[in-house]
């Protein structure tokens, strides 16, 4: 059956269109050339090969079909941007010594499209290498070390096309001995994202040196620097400062995912976040949050690649919580990397991801101290931590119940009443000595008027019934609740 010229032309156009779609589907030209060869052989030729000259080395990228010396092999140069990359080699059907005009033009056009695809892939690969090198060079070579607080971090690039993003983590010691940390994610990928990442990371360091007291102020200054760019770019971030002596961290967020706290009792909670990303508005309206990291606990900061790999953020957050619980049970010497492996499992991460871990010493302590932002979430965390302290101290079941219940009432009252407008800090201290446990719960707020409800007003009578001594001192800007429990024990257990 004779094929008309118009049908032949249509067939050739469909072939070139299909080949173009394949070549544009990936930067992995070794894989795309295999698929192009399947379109070419045997429909348009008996053999297909692509040869490249890279860095002075001649290589055959892909070949299919016969390319024996006895066969007539037709070569078409691969030229892009006036640079010869190599050649497309075709073996014609039936050992033909020449190609007709149709096949000549068809393969010449295919060579142009292959050359453009290979050139684009090589440009991308070079940019990726530069961005990856820059990104890894900007990450800290080592993290701070302290006997009471341990840091661990990991970064995993995306598996799809080896995309380099703008994720980073950082931790460094301030002149006063406290430790600052940051983690963030620059929108986009490639060299530009890596460059912006370096600028923002350094902006955090510079701002921390000027005002190391308020993480939210550090974020605001970093936001100003990001907005000064000619082409602002969105950046989510968290900046925090840890006092290693007390394991208390104060941090602020700019539209970044919530930190996750895992306690030795396997309780896992997502801590508050807030603010808007850097580079969007003049002010990000960030809030400073403070929490003492309990003994033996993990606090994890991470970028959104860790929770968005399944395209379902809720599912990703649940996987993260489950992975944190598994990590606190079966502890790894590299918890950040272990967490990522638990989350991703057998799946591929479509975005790059970074994680920064803070782990606290689990050595038993005679006294108990816990600072926390006055929010309801903090109360169960403190109660669980206080319960573990009481067990290690050797309190019997009745005294443990009395201590946790009375202190819980005092904390709940401070959380609800001390700071009507913006959460402030509540400080809990338990001192063991002189035949008693001495407990203080302090805040620096101005208590709001309690609403009259039938169930209200039971906290103070309950505290008096459970403790041996209760004293409340208050003024317009400070309240201290002092509780005393008679106890002569001194035992501490691991």
PECORHU-V112424 format. One line per field, one symbol per residue. phi: phi as a letter, one per 40 degrees, with the letter a starting at -180 (. if undefined). A space follows every 10 residues. Layout:
phi = ???
//
This chain:
phi = .ccccccccc cccccccccc cccccacccc cccccccccc bbcbacaaab bbbbfgbcac caaagcbcdc ccbbbbccba fgbcciacbb bccfgccabc ddcdcccccc cccccccccc cccccccccc cccccccccc cabdbacbbb baaabbcccc gfccbbcaba aaccdcgcbc baaaaccgbg ccccccdccc dccccccccc accbdccccc cccccccccc bdbcbcabba bbcccbgcbb abbbgcdccb bbcdcgcbbc ccbhgbdcgb bcbcfcbcbb acccdgcbbb babcccbbcc gbcccccccc cccccccccb cbcbcccccc ccccfccccc bcababbbbb cbccbcbbba baccbddccc cccccccccc cccgcccccc cccccccdcc ccccccbcbc bbdbbbbbbb bbiggacbbb bbabbbcccc ccadccgccc dcccccbcab bbbaacbabb bbbbbcabcb cbbc
//
